[in-house]
Amino acid sequence: MFERFSVFAPSDHTFALCAYGASPYLETCIKSLLDQTVKTNILISTSTPNDEITKLSQRYGIPLYVNEGAPGICHDWNCAMDHCSTPLITIAHQDDVYLPQYAENVLQMMGRAERPLIFFSDYGEIRDGQPCDDNRLLRIKRLLLSPLRIKRFATSKLVRRRVLSCGSAICCPSVTMCVPNLPHPVFVSSMKSNLDWEAWERLSKLEGSFMYCDKILMRHRIHEGSETSALIRDDTRTSEDLAMLEKFWPRPIARLMNRAYAAGQKSNSL
């Protein structure tokens, strides 16, 4: 049974910030969440508690939750969501930054949807500490997502699946989930790199709306220490990309697409 919301209040949204290890960028991410034009809830969730995470939690007055069980992306993301009590949840990544109007746009667009599933926005990157909002990979992803700018396509399973069939164009940290309208848990895959793509593929089959905002509302940091960069180096990303493409295409076509897709991974390197 779906829930419909005529309006969302700031109290209905939570940034669940996943902190892992010792990140030099965690405080910058926290500040970006505190600088939102519309103030919503923030919490920190970690499977690797340490003094730095604790100090930042205390300094900024943000609740800190320590997860039980062995660390892992799927486990950590689901734990972060379980710590929240709001219908709207954004899993914030510790290395990234959110532009001031992110939460404001989430509340406005999700409130307009009859049966909201997820919200996601356009995004930029941070390379060598500098914003980068235009490169080949970003242009390709914007082109793939462009059909979802059309209001009536937000509820089209066919259009959503065609968009997803061409690659992982939805930037995971830009996504806000409407939890009452989604299965629990949202993340079930053992994948490390494409855990999010796999989730959006399953959610694309549901009745409801994928709300896409074509404004740049967050920036994803590209650096050699990121989990994504590590997964590309050991070819985990390539094998998981093939597994995802085979959900949409016959194996021979999926293999051809994956060769081209692997070449695009170079955009995630500095």
ZISULJO-V819927 format. One record per residue. N is the residue number from 1. PHI is phi as a letter, one per 20 degrees, with the letter a starting at -180 (999 if undefined). Layout:
n={N	N}
phi={PHI	PHI}
//
This chain:
n={1	2	3	4	5	6	7	8	9	10	11	12	13	14	15	16	17	18	19	20	21	22	23	24	25	26	27	28	29	30	31	32	33	34	35	36	37	38	39	40	41	42	43	44	45	46	47	48	49	50	51	52	53	54	55	56	57	58	59	60	61	62	63	64	65	66	67	68	69	70	71	72	73	74	75	76	77	78	79	80	81	82	83	84	85	86	87	88	89	90	91	92	93	94	95	96	97	98	99	100	101	102	103	104	105	106	107	108	109	110	111	112	113	114	115	116	117	118	119	120	121	122	123	124	125	126	127	128	129	130	131	132	133	134	135	136	137	138	139	140	141	142	143	144	145	146	147	148	149	150	151	152	153	154	155	156	157	158	159	160	161	162	163	164	165	166	167	168	169	170	171	172	173	174	175	176	177	178	179	180	181	182	183	184	185	186	187	188	189	190	191	192	193	194	195	196	197	198	199	200	201	202	203	204	205	206	207	208	209	210	211	212	213	214	215	216	217	218	219	220	221	222	223	224	225	226	227	228	229	230	231	232	233	234	235	236	237	238	239	240	241	242	243	244	245	246	247	248	249	250	251	252	253	254	255	256	257	258	259	260	261	262	263	264	265	266	267	268	269	270}
phi={999	e	d	d	d	f	b	d	e	g	f	e	c	c	e	e	e	e	d	c	m	d	e	f	d	g	f	f	f	g	f	f	f	f	e	f	f	d	e	c	e	c	b	d	c	b	d	c	f	b	f	f	f	f	f	f	f	f	f	d	m	d	g	d	d	d	f	e	n	f	f	r	g	f	f	f	f	f	f	g	f	f	f	e	c	d	f	d	c	d	e	e	e	f	e	e	c	d	f	g	e	g	f	g	f	g	f	f	f	f	f	e	e	f	c	f	d	c	d	b	c	f	b	d	c	c	c	l	m	d	f	c	d	b	b	f	f	f	f	f	f	f	f	f	e	g	g	f	f	e	g	f	e	f	d	e	f	f	f	g	f	f	f	f	f	e	q	e	e	e	f	g	f	e	e	d	d	e	g	f	e	d	f	c	f	f	d	c	e	e	f	d	e	d	g	f	g	f	f	f	f	f	f	f	e	e	f	q	d	e	e	d	d	e	e	f	d	b	c	e	e	d	b	f	e	f	f	f	f	f	f	f	f	e	m	f	f	f	f	f	g	f	f	f	f	f	f	d	c	g	g	f	f	f	f	f	f	f	f	f	f	f	f	f	f	f	f	e	d	e}
//
